[in-house]
């Protein structure tokens, strides 16, 4: 069972899709706290993961938190339950 913060973070990642949520330099603030995201990352199955993407136009690397395929399936399967639970 996910707690409310974890469910809200998974929802934000679901909305962000494959674009993910960028690291701000001090965390993935738009997605949730590090402890919350770590819980999603350590969940079985893994619901979220950190990825890096190279921006060749600016020669910069972006760090992102993205939902996994398992996270998408979990979200779509459990949406009604968690919406009823957490609103």
PEHUDA-V739899 format. One record per pair of residues at least 12 apart in sequence whose C-alpha atoms are under 8 Angstrom apart, sorted by the first residue. I is the first residue (numbers start at 1). J is the second residue. Records with the same first field share a line. If there is no record, write none. Layout:
I = J  J
This chain:
4 = 86
5 = 32  36
6 = 36  37  39  40
7 = 82
9 = 31  32  36  37
10 = 31  40  47  48  67  71  75
11 = 75
12 = 30  31
13 = 31  48  65  66  67
14 = 67  71  72  75
16 = 66
17 = 66  67
18 = 66  67
19 = 66
20 = 64  65  66  67
21 = 64  65  66
22 = 62  63  64  65
23 = 62  63  64  65
28 = 64  65
31 = 65
45 = 70  71
46 = 68  70  71
47 = 67  68  69  70  71  72  74
48 = 65  66  67  68  71
49 = 65  66  67  68
50 = 63  64  65  66
51 = 63  64  65  66
52 = 64
